[in-house]
Amino acid sequence: MSINLTLHTSPEVPLEAEVLCTDKLIGLTGSEIEKLPVEHGNRQVSVADFFTVKGSPDDSISIEGDLSKVKHLGAAMASGKLTISGNVGSHLGAGMTGGKILVEGDAGDWVAPEMQGGSVEIKGNAGHLVGSAYRGSPIGMSGGEILVHGDAKNEAGHAMRNGIIVIGGKSGDFAGVNMLAGSIFLLGETGIRIGAGMKRGTLVTMSKTSMLPTFSYSCRYQPAYLRMYLIYLQELGFSVSDEQLFGFYHRWCGDAIEMNRGEILAHDF
């Protein structure tokens, strides 16, 4: 039996609840979980002040309610599964190294910043800086996968070093900015200046996109490896057409202001 938490009182200000993570709750009784400290603004309160706790210790946790003001859920998560039935606040899965987080709603800014492994799946939309580095840090996401079925805002994959980011809907500006390595798939409409400052890695776009002048055109071809990725995305529930699966892509190399070893693959319409 898994642990189930239900929000009974909505926070007036952001509630920092990094303690609500599979690894930190395993082995605790329901009453012990209720006594764990969380930060409500500048006050320390307990989990019981906001959540009803049911179930027995397990590596599976479900949290229900409008959690849009609850931050840091699943932070540093290493194993197990966290399911969120509703919207969730910022810094979801920050620095996680393993396990699975599923959000059956929208997520705020900073989804899984600097994650090293595991999987985060957002059924709705996400905010700014998906899988990114924190300000001042040179390395963002370095492993795992982030799947956003809806839209995402600016700077997805900022300073990304490894892993996969998929955005099924619209993506904001500067996707893949300062990217070091890894793969980003933009299946919907894209914003401006994608791949700015990228050193290596692959960014795939399915919409008509204006390339920065520091990217040079390479060729038009059918990358065999990309088909394998796209089949995988179909299996995950993303909309991928036969035209995208078997079609041609324009390859652009850049960014010339950096190492010029990155690539943007733009679907040929």
Backbone bond lengths (Angstrom), bond angles and torsions (degrees), N, CA, C in turn:
res aa  C-N    CA-C-N  psi(-1)  N-CA   C-N-CA  omega(-1)  CA-C   N-CA-C  phi
1 M - - - 1.465 - - 1.523 109.50 -
2 S 1.295 116.73 136.50 1.463 120.61 -177.31 1.525 111.26 -89.89
3 I 1.324 114.87 170.04 1.458 121.43 176.99 1.525 108.33 -90.93
4 N 1.321 116.25 130.76 1.456 120.91 179.77 1.521 110.01 -121.09
5 L 1.328 115.33 127.88 1.458 121.13 176.51 1.519 108.50 -117.65
6 T 1.320 115.87 133.32 1.460 121.16 178.72 1.523 109.20 -121.96
7 L 1.321 116.09 126.75 1.463 120.39 179.38 1.526 109.74 -70.21
8 H 1.325 116.93 121.25 1.464 119.87 179.30 1.527 112.85 -107.13
9 T 1.329 117.08 -16.31 1.467 121.90 178.95 1.519 108.66 -136.45
10 S 1.321 117.16 122.68 1.463 120.50 -178.93 1.526 110.34 -75.41
11 P 1.329 118.22 132.49 1.471 120.44 179.08 1.525 111.32 -65.21
12 E 1.318 117.06 141.71 1.460 121.06 176.95 1.523 110.67 -79.37
13 V 1.322 115.88 -32.27 1.461 123.61 176.71 1.523 106.86 -129.46
14 P 1.339 118.55 168.75 1.467 119.33 -178.49 1.530 113.69 -53.32
15 L 1.306 114.91 136.14 1.463 123.08 178.88 1.525 107.97 -106.85
16 E 1.326 117.33 117.30 1.460 121.69 -179.25 1.523 108.91 -91.98
17 A 1.335 114.53 112.89 1.469 119.54 -170.55 1.518 111.80 -130.89
18 E 1.343 117.07 52.18 1.461 120.01 178.76 1.519 112.37 -64.92
19 V 1.330 117.67 -15.43 1.458 121.31 178.27 1.526 111.40 -69.23
20 L 1.347 117.89 -19.86 1.461 120.87 179.74 1.527 109.03 -83.72
21 C 1.303 114.16 82.77 1.460 123.98 -175.25 1.522 107.29 -145.48
22 T 1.303 117.74 141.81 1.473 121.21 -176.17 1.527 112.52 -52.05
23 D 1.319 116.96 -48.02 1.463 120.49 -175.16 1.526 112.75 -63.87
24 K 1.332 116.32 -29.43 1.464 120.24 -177.18 1.527 112.71 -86.68
25 L 1.334 117.40 -15.52 1.467 120.20 -177.12 1.521 113.71 -102.51
26 I 1.334 116.43 -18.61 1.468 119.35 -179.55 1.532 110.06 -60.70
27 G 1.320 115.70 130.87 1.465 121.01 178.91 1.509 114.30 92.42
28 L 1.337 117.21 -7.34 1.462 120.50 179.10 1.527 110.75 -95.70
29 T 1.319 116.62 146.41 1.457 121.11 173.99 1.523 109.42 -80.45
30 G 1.327 115.64 167.30 1.454 119.84 179.18 1.515 112.62 -58.18
31 S 1.332 117.25 -41.65 1.463 120.69 -179.61 1.531 111.38 -67.86
32 E 1.334 116.97 -32.99 1.467 120.03 177.13 1.519 111.40 -69.28
33 I 1.318 115.90 -36.82 1.463 120.06 177.76 1.523 110.27 -65.72
34 E 1.318 116.53 -40.88 1.466 120.54 -179.53 1.525 112.32 -61.23
35 K 1.317 117.47 -26.41 1.469 121.40 -177.14 1.527 113.12 -88.79
36 L 1.323 117.38 -6.70 1.467 119.90 -177.62 1.525 110.43 -64.50
37 P 1.336 117.49 144.34 1.470 120.56 -176.86 1.528 112.84 -82.88
38 V 1.319 115.94 141.57 1.460 124.27 170.98 1.528 107.27 -134.05
39 E 1.323 116.16 159.68 1.460 120.72 -177.25 1.525 110.50 -105.06
40 H 1.337 116.16 119.59 1.457 121.35 176.90 1.525 107.44 -109.84
41 G 1.355 115.28 97.30 1.457 118.46 -172.30 1.514 109.49 65.81
42 N 1.327 117.63 -123.48 1.471 120.74 178.35 1.525 112.21 -101.71
43 R 1.342 116.68 16.95 1.468 120.35 179.44 1.523 110.78 -115.42
44 Q 1.326 115.98 140.12 1.453 119.80 173.47 1.526 108.88 -91.74
45 V 1.333 115.12 125.50 1.462 121.59 179.61 1.532 107.40 -127.76
46 S 1.309 116.18 -173.84 1.461 119.46 179.92 1.521 110.89 -112.07
47 V 1.322 115.97 162.70 1.462 121.43 178.38 1.523 110.99 -56.55
48 A 1.341 117.37 -38.25 1.463 121.82 -177.43 1.523 112.88 -64.00
49 D 1.332 118.23 -21.19 1.459 120.50 178.47 1.522 112.22 -68.08
50 F 1.337 116.50 -18.67 1.462 120.03 -177.25 1.523 114.08 -128.17
51 F 1.326 117.75 -21.34 1.460 120.19 -174.55 1.529 112.13 -126.96
52 T 1.326 114.48 145.58 1.458 122.04 167.25 1.514 107.52 -95.01
53 V 1.311 117.77 129.17 1.465 122.27 -175.33 1.526 109.49 -110.03
54 K 1.317 115.89 127.87 1.462 121.65 176.93 1.524 109.47 -135.12
55 G 1.324 115.88 161.00 1.454 120.59 177.59 1.507 112.72 97.02
56 S 1.323 115.17 -177.81 1.463 121.66 -178.49 1.525 109.89 -120.12
57 P 1.328 116.40 159.27 1.470 120.34 -177.10 1.518 113.00 -55.32
58 D 1.318 115.52 134.96 1.457 122.67 -179.11 1.518 107.27 -160.21
59 D 1.333 116.75 175.16 1.458 119.19 176.78 1.525 111.05 -92.88
60 S 1.335 115.49 16.05 1.458 121.07 178.09 1.528 109.24 -125.44
61 I 1.335 115.89 128.12 1.467 121.68 -179.32 1.520 108.92 -126.57
62 S 1.311 116.79 137.18 1.465 121.09 172.30 1.524 108.33 -123.25
63 I 1.331 115.57 137.07 1.461 121.86 -179.97 1.522 108.14 -127.07
64 E 1.331 116.82 129.78 1.456 121.69 -176.19 1.520 111.03 -118.74
65 G 1.344 114.98 148.67 1.459 120.78 177.02 1.515 111.90 122.50
66 D 1.322 115.46 174.87 1.457 120.89 176.95 1.529 108.54 -81.56
67 L 1.314 115.90 99.62 1.467 122.58 -174.77 1.527 111.64 -101.43
68 S 1.322 117.07 23.73 1.462 120.84 -175.81 1.532 112.79 -63.63
69 K 1.345 117.50 -17.87 1.462 120.80 176.05 1.529 112.49 -105.95
70 V 1.329 116.15 12.04 1.469 120.59 179.16 1.524 108.46 -104.42
71 K 1.329 116.46 122.12 1.456 122.68 -173.83 1.532 111.77 -108.89
72 H 1.336 114.53 157.40 1.470 123.18 171.78 1.523 114.13 67.27
73 L 1.318 119.18 21.74 1.459 119.53 175.54 1.536 109.37 -63.15
74 G 1.316 117.03 136.55 1.457 121.41 179.14 1.517 114.73 69.76
75 A 1.322 118.46 16.92 1.466 120.98 179.78 1.526 110.52 -62.70
76 A 1.320 116.66 135.43 1.469 123.94 179.56 1.530 112.66 61.47
77 M 1.299 117.57 22.68 1.468 122.47 179.72 1.527 110.44 -62.52
78 A 1.342 116.61 137.92 1.463 120.54 -177.31 1.531 112.80 -121.37
79 S 1.329 117.90 -18.22 1.460 119.99 -177.21 1.527 109.55 -159.75
80 G 1.338 115.37 173.23 1.451 120.53 176.64 1.518 113.39 79.82
81 K 1.329 115.16 -170.85 1.463 121.43 -178.06 1.519 110.44 -132.51
82 L 1.331 114.85 134.45 1.461 122.34 176.85 1.517 107.92 -119.53
83 T 1.336 116.68 118.55 1.459 122.13 179.55 1.514 109.50 -111.81
84 I 1.332 116.28 127.26 1.465 121.73 -178.68 1.517 108.42 -115.80
85 S 1.323 115.97 115.14 1.466 121.56 179.96 1.521 108.84 -95.92
86 G 1.318 116.08 88.02 1.455 121.67 -176.74 1.515 109.87 141.85
87 N 1.318 116.35 -173.88 1.462 120.93 177.33 1.527 110.27 -80.29
88 V 1.320 116.15 157.08 1.457 120.35 -177.85 1.529 109.64 -136.96
89 G 1.336 116.27 154.16 1.455 121.92 -177.09 1.516 113.98 -82.23
90 S 1.312 115.95 -162.30 1.460 122.19 -172.49 1.530 113.10 -79.15
91 H 1.326 115.05 165.91 1.472 124.21 175.80 1.517 112.76 62.75
92 L 1.309 117.35 30.68 1.463 121.38 175.99 1.533 109.54 -62.74
93 G 1.326 117.27 129.09 1.458 121.23 175.81 1.514 114.99 63.90
94 A 1.318 117.51 27.19 1.467 120.90 -178.24 1.532 111.04 -58.01
95 G 1.315 116.97 125.90 1.453 121.62 176.93 1.516 115.24 66.21
96 M 1.316 118.81 19.46 1.465 120.46 -178.19 1.531 110.54 -66.55
97 T 1.342 115.85 150.18 1.458 121.39 -178.68 1.518 112.88 -118.12
98 G 1.321 117.99 -10.53 1.456 120.91 -179.89 1.514 111.23 -172.36
99 G 1.326 115.68 179.10 1.455 120.29 -178.87 1.515 112.20 86.73
100 K 1.324 115.13 -174.38 1.458 122.31 -175.21 1.524 110.11 -134.32
101 I 1.335 116.07 130.80 1.463 121.80 173.29 1.520 108.24 -117.58
102 L 1.318 116.57 126.84 1.459 122.47 178.09 1.517 109.36 -120.55
103 V 1.335 116.48 124.01 1.463 121.71 178.30 1.529 108.42 -113.66
104 E 1.328 116.56 117.48 1.459 121.04 -179.49 1.524 109.79 -93.30
105 G 1.319 115.38 48.25 1.464 122.36 -178.84 1.519 108.63 -172.75
106 D 1.332 116.72 -150.15 1.462 121.85 179.75 1.527 110.80 -97.84
107 A 1.322 115.53 158.56 1.466 121.44 176.74 1.520 109.30 -124.89
108 G 1.329 116.38 151.92 1.454 121.49 179.99 1.519 112.37 -80.86
109 D 1.323 116.68 -158.57 1.465 121.87 179.80 1.529 110.89 -71.37
110 W 1.327 114.16 163.17 1.468 121.78 174.62 1.530 112.80 58.53
111 V 1.321 117.42 53.31 1.463 120.15 172.84 1.531 108.78 -71.03
112 A 1.304 116.68 120.94 1.471 124.26 176.90 1.522 113.68 48.35
113 P 1.329 118.94 53.18 1.461 119.64 176.25 1.527 110.82 -64.50
114 E 1.319 115.55 135.94 1.464 122.42 176.52 1.532 113.06 56.25
115 M 1.323 117.06 32.07 1.466 119.97 176.23 1.523 109.59 -67.93
116 Q 1.349 115.74 150.81 1.454 121.59 -178.56 1.525 112.72 -114.44
117 G 1.311 117.12 -17.24 1.453 120.66 -179.61 1.511 110.91 -174.06
118 G 1.332 116.01 175.13 1.455 120.02 -178.23 1.514 111.84 93.17
119 S 1.327 115.59 -168.09 1.455 121.27 -176.16 1.530 110.65 -141.43
120 V 1.338 115.57 135.93 1.461 121.92 173.81 1.523 107.49 -124.36
121 E 1.314 116.36 125.56 1.465 121.04 179.64 1.523 109.40 -123.04
122 I 1.339 115.51 123.46 1.458 122.31 179.87 1.520 107.83 -111.47
123 K 1.319 117.69 115.41 1.465 120.26 -179.12 1.527 112.02 -74.58
124 G 1.325 117.56 -24.27 1.464 121.90 179.25 1.515 111.66 -102.88
125 N 1.337 115.56 -136.59 1.460 122.16 -178.63 1.528 111.29 -99.87
126 A 1.333 115.68 163.27 1.464 121.91 176.37 1.520 109.34 -129.28
127 G 1.330 116.17 159.85 1.457 121.15 -177.94 1.520 112.92 -87.65
128 H 1.317 115.71 -148.96 1.457 122.18 179.99 1.529 111.28 -76.75
129 L 1.352 115.73 155.45 1.470 122.97 166.37 1.522 114.26 64.12
130 V 1.311 115.92 45.70 1.468 121.05 174.96 1.534 109.29 -65.94
131 G 1.322 117.65 126.21 1.458 121.93 176.48 1.510 114.73 61.61
132 S 1.310 117.10 31.43 1.462 120.97 -172.02 1.523 113.15 -100.57
133 A 1.330 114.04 173.31 1.460 121.35 172.52 1.524 108.43 -84.36
134 Y 1.317 115.69 147.69 1.455 119.04 171.74 1.525 109.15 -69.21
135 R 1.312 116.61 154.30 1.458 121.36 -178.40 1.531 110.16 -56.44
136 G 1.315 115.32 128.05 1.452 120.62 -179.34 1.516 113.85 92.73
137 S 1.330 117.31 -12.33 1.457 120.95 178.97 1.530 109.52 -94.53
138 P 1.342 118.78 139.40 1.468 120.44 -177.66 1.518 114.71 -83.96
139 I 1.329 117.80 -13.21 1.464 120.92 -173.98 1.521 110.86 -126.38
140 G 1.332 115.49 125.66 1.451 121.18 176.50 1.516 110.72 -95.67
141 M 1.288 116.10 -132.61 1.461 122.04 179.85 1.532 109.70 -59.64
142 S 1.347 116.74 133.50 1.460 119.83 -178.47 1.526 112.79 -125.20
143 G 1.324 117.84 10.50 1.454 121.31 177.28 1.522 111.20 174.46
144 G 1.335 116.11 166.79 1.456 120.70 179.64 1.509 112.40 87.83
145 E 1.333 115.72 -167.11 1.461 120.48 -179.64 1.523 110.67 -142.05
146 I 1.343 114.20 144.25 1.459 121.83 175.74 1.522 107.11 -123.79
147 L 1.331 116.45 122.19 1.461 122.21 -176.18 1.522 109.30 -117.83
148 V 1.319 117.05 112.92 1.467 122.09 178.84 1.523 107.13 -112.89
149 H 1.323 116.68 113.08 1.464 119.78 -176.84 1.529 111.91 -78.57
150 G 1.309 117.66 -23.21 1.458 121.78 179.06 1.509 112.29 -99.61
151 D 1.328 116.27 -142.99 1.463 122.33 -179.24 1.527 111.06 -90.11
152 A 1.321 115.33 161.26 1.463 121.97 172.60 1.522 108.26 -138.89
153 K 1.315 116.07 154.78 1.464 120.07 -176.82 1.532 111.05 -94.48
154 N 1.311 117.96 -150.05 1.467 122.47 -168.21 1.536 114.29 -73.51
155 E 1.327 114.07 155.42 1.468 124.79 169.80 1.526 114.55 61.56
156 A 1.300 117.68 37.40 1.465 119.51 172.96 1.526 109.04 -64.17
157 G 1.321 117.08 131.62 1.450 121.30 177.84 1.511 115.02 75.03
158 H 1.324 117.28 23.31 1.462 120.26 178.20 1.532 110.73 -58.36
159 A 1.338 117.18 123.60 1.471 124.22 -179.88 1.525 113.12 60.09
160 M 1.308 116.51 27.33 1.462 122.34 179.41 1.528 110.30 -61.68
161 R 1.323 117.91 137.78 1.467 122.13 -179.10 1.518 112.38 -111.60
162 N 1.300 118.72 -27.57 1.474 121.40 -179.22 1.524 108.22 -164.01
163 G 1.347 116.26 172.47 1.454 120.60 178.28 1.515 112.68 96.06
164 I 1.352 114.47 -171.37 1.465 121.71 -176.71 1.521 109.45 -131.83
165 I 1.324 116.39 135.05 1.460 122.68 170.78 1.521 107.24 -123.13
166 V 1.332 116.86 130.58 1.460 122.03 178.08 1.520 108.72 -125.24
167 I 1.328 116.66 128.47 1.458 121.92 176.10 1.524 107.55 -120.67
168 G 1.326 115.72 113.01 1.460 119.99 -174.88 1.515 114.25 -77.28
169 G 1.345 117.34 -29.52 1.468 121.40 -179.23 1.512 111.76 -102.24
170 K 1.316 116.42 -144.76 1.461 121.45 179.82 1.525 110.16 -73.05
171 S 1.316 115.61 146.61 1.465 120.70 174.54 1.519 108.72 -120.94
172 G 1.322 116.31 150.56 1.455 121.52 -176.60 1.522 112.75 -81.25
173 D 1.309 115.42 -161.95 1.462 121.93 -178.60 1.536 111.14 -78.57
174 F 1.333 114.79 158.58 1.472 122.64 173.25 1.524 113.86 59.53
175 A 1.322 118.68 33.98 1.466 119.47 172.93 1.524 109.05 -62.09
176 G 1.320 116.94 133.10 1.453 121.51 179.87 1.509 114.90 73.98
177 V 1.323 118.20 18.91 1.466 120.50 -179.41 1.535 110.28 -62.80
178 N 1.327 115.76 134.21 1.474 122.52 -179.67 1.525 113.04 56.26
179 M 1.303 116.35 29.92 1.465 122.62 -178.82 1.526 110.21 -65.69
180 L 1.343 117.49 134.97 1.452 122.74 179.61 1.524 111.75 -97.65
181 A 1.333 117.01 -37.27 1.467 122.87 179.03 1.528 107.34 -172.39
182 G 1.336 115.81 178.74 1.454 120.03 -178.96 1.520 111.25 103.37
183 S 1.340 115.91 -174.41 1.462 121.44 -177.16 1.524 110.84 -133.75
184 I 1.325 116.34 134.20 1.459 122.38 176.48 1.523 108.40 -124.64
185 F 1.324 116.81 129.57 1.460 122.37 178.67 1.523 108.86 -114.16
186 L 1.325 116.27 119.16 1.461 122.82 178.46 1.524 107.42 -109.77
187 L 1.321 116.38 100.17 1.465 120.66 -172.03 1.518 113.14 -87.82
188 G 1.333 117.62 -14.35 1.458 121.40 179.67 1.517 111.51 -113.28
189 E 1.303 115.62 -160.84 1.463 121.42 179.37 1.527 110.27 -64.51
190 T 1.331 116.54 138.57 1.463 120.19 -177.47 1.524 111.25 -108.22
191 G 1.318 115.38 158.93 1.450 121.33 174.57 1.525 110.63 -84.90
192 I 1.310 116.93 -159.08 1.460 121.86 -176.50 1.523 111.54 -97.64
193 R 1.327 114.16 162.36 1.470 123.57 173.84 1.526 113.64 56.25
194 I 1.315 116.36 43.14 1.465 118.89 177.66 1.531 108.88 -69.62
195 G 1.326 116.16 142.75 1.455 121.87 178.49 1.514 115.54 73.77
196 A 1.312 117.73 12.01 1.465 119.99 -178.84 1.526 110.77 -59.36
197 G 1.310 116.61 125.69 1.457 120.94 177.69 1.512 115.19 74.69
198 M 1.338 118.26 10.25 1.466 119.09 -178.40 1.532 110.38 -69.00
199 K 1.330 116.53 143.99 1.464 122.79 -179.47 1.523 110.99 -99.55
200 R 1.321 115.77 -48.64 1.465 122.00 176.68 1.526 106.84 -143.55
201 G 1.335 115.70 -172.24 1.452 120.11 178.00 1.515 112.56 98.79
202 T 1.335 114.84 176.60 1.461 121.84 -178.01 1.518 110.18 -128.98
203 L 1.316 115.32 131.97 1.456 121.74 176.10 1.523 107.13 -123.20
204 V 1.330 117.33 121.62 1.460 122.57 -177.90 1.526 109.13 -109.68
205 T 1.323 116.31 128.30 1.459 120.47 178.25 1.521 110.58 -124.29
206 M 1.317 116.36 138.09 1.456 121.96 -179.59 1.528 112.51 -102.46
207 S 1.315 117.60 4.31 1.463 120.58 -179.91 1.522 110.14 -118.35
208 K 1.324 115.80 163.50 1.458 120.53 177.60 1.525 108.60 -68.67
209 T 1.319 115.50 123.44 1.458 121.63 -171.91 1.521 110.87 -131.92
210 S 1.318 116.42 138.05 1.461 120.95 175.32 1.522 108.91 -84.36
211 M 1.315 116.22 122.76 1.458 120.99 -178.86 1.525 110.53 -83.97
212 L 1.315 115.31 147.28 1.452 120.43 173.99 1.535 109.72 -65.92
213 P 1.331 117.69 148.71 1.470 119.97 -179.26 1.525 113.91 -64.63
214 T 1.329 117.64 -13.10 1.463 121.49 179.04 1.525 112.15 -88.03
215 F 1.337 117.21 7.97 1.462 122.21 173.52 1.528 108.58 -107.39
216 S 1.321 116.38 137.34 1.463 121.32 -179.19 1.522 110.21 -110.76
217 Y 1.333 114.75 142.84 1.459 119.84 -178.51 1.514 110.54 -74.93
218 S 1.342 116.32 135.94 1.453 121.19 -178.37 1.527 112.31 -107.19
219 C 1.342 117.42 -62.09 1.460 119.67 -175.98 1.528 110.93 -168.26
220 R 1.314 114.91 174.64 1.460 123.28 173.31 1.517 106.22 -118.71
221 Y 1.342 116.77 121.12 1.467 118.81 -176.87 1.519 110.96 -155.81
222 Q 1.323 115.78 179.16 1.468 122.96 178.24 1.531 108.08 -113.46
223 P 1.321 118.58 94.28 1.476 119.96 -179.35 1.519 111.82 -69.09
224 A 1.328 116.30 115.91 1.471 121.20 -176.47 1.525 111.64 -62.48
225 Y 1.318 117.23 -39.39 1.462 119.97 -177.29 1.525 111.62 -65.51
226 L 1.353 116.45 -30.09 1.458 119.97 -178.43 1.520 111.02 -65.07
227 R 1.323 116.49 -34.48 1.464 120.66 179.15 1.525 110.99 -60.59
228 M 1.312 116.46 -37.72 1.469 120.41 178.72 1.528 110.50 -65.26
229 Y 1.321 116.89 -42.03 1.464 120.89 176.55 1.525 110.76 -60.39
230 L 1.335 116.03 -46.60 1.458 120.42 -174.72 1.529 111.90 -67.54
231 I 1.317 117.80 -34.07 1.466 120.76 174.37 1.525 109.74 -63.08
232 Y 1.314 115.71 -41.30 1.469 120.68 176.92 1.525 110.83 -60.76
233 L 1.337 117.30 -41.37 1.456 120.64 179.77 1.530 111.19 -67.47
234 Q 1.316 117.17 -36.00 1.468 120.59 174.44 1.520 110.63 -59.77
235 E 1.308 116.48 -43.43 1.464 121.14 -179.84 1.522 111.55 -64.00
236 L 1.332 116.56 -26.80 1.465 121.15 178.99 1.529 112.37 -84.30
237 G 1.330 116.79 -3.22 1.465 120.51 176.64 1.510 115.24 100.59
238 F 1.334 118.21 7.46 1.460 120.50 177.70 1.529 109.88 -82.85
239 S 1.332 115.24 150.83 1.459 121.16 -179.48 1.525 109.57 -83.22
240 V 1.321 115.85 109.48 1.464 122.50 177.52 1.521 107.54 -129.11
241 S 1.328 117.02 120.62 1.459 121.34 -176.87 1.523 111.35 -83.46
242 D 1.344 115.39 163.66 1.461 119.91 175.89 1.522 110.71 -62.87
243 E 1.317 116.51 -34.39 1.461 120.86 178.45 1.526 110.79 -62.22
244 Q 1.314 116.21 -39.46 1.465 120.27 177.58 1.524 111.01 -72.99
245 L 1.316 115.17 -35.16 1.465 120.50 -177.36 1.531 111.67 -69.99
246 F 1.317 116.62 -40.17 1.465 120.22 -174.30 1.531 113.20 -114.33
247 G 1.319 117.15 6.02 1.455 120.62 -175.19 1.524 114.18 -85.24
248 F 1.343 113.79 -175.50 1.455 121.80 179.79 1.535 110.63 -96.54
249 Y 1.322 114.45 156.44 1.460 120.94 179.25 1.534 109.18 -133.65
250 H 1.333 114.67 143.29 1.451 121.08 173.67 1.525 108.20 -90.26
251 R 1.325 115.47 129.72 1.468 120.52 -178.89 1.528 110.27 -102.97
252 W 1.343 114.89 125.63 1.455 122.49 176.76 1.521 108.76 -117.10
253 C 1.328 117.27 139.89 1.466 122.05 -178.92 1.531 110.50 -111.50
254 G 1.308 116.04 140.02 1.459 120.31 179.46 1.522 110.90 177.19
255 D 1.232 119.23 -170.42 1.441 127.68 -2.58 1.524 107.79 -88.80
256 A 1.345 118.31 133.12 1.457 122.34 -175.24 1.525 112.96 -64.95
257 I 1.319 117.88 -18.82 1.465 119.24 177.06 1.521 110.92 -76.98
258 E 1.329 116.62 -8.85 1.456 122.08 176.56 1.531 109.22 -117.93
259 M 1.317 118.31 -130.31 1.460 122.07 -175.84 1.527 112.90 -84.83
260 N 1.330 117.07 -15.58 1.472 122.32 179.13 1.528 112.44 64.42
261 R 1.331 117.23 27.94 1.464 120.89 -178.65 1.528 113.29 -111.45
262 G 1.293 116.46 3.04 1.448 119.77 176.56 1.520 110.70 -83.08
263 E 1.327 116.75 167.12 1.455 119.86 177.47 1.516 110.84 -140.47
264 I 1.319 114.91 143.53 1.459 122.17 171.19 1.524 106.90 -117.23
265 L 1.318 116.08 124.43 1.463 122.27 177.77 1.526 107.34 -105.34
266 A 1.320 115.87 112.82 1.469 122.07 -178.22 1.512 109.81 -106.89
267 H 1.328 116.48 123.89 1.467 120.70 -178.97 1.518 110.93 -59.66
268 D 1.335 114.91 136.26 1.466 121.60 -179.13 1.522 109.74 -86.38
269 F 1.325 116.63 117.88 1.460 120.80 -179.54 1.524 110.75 -88.65
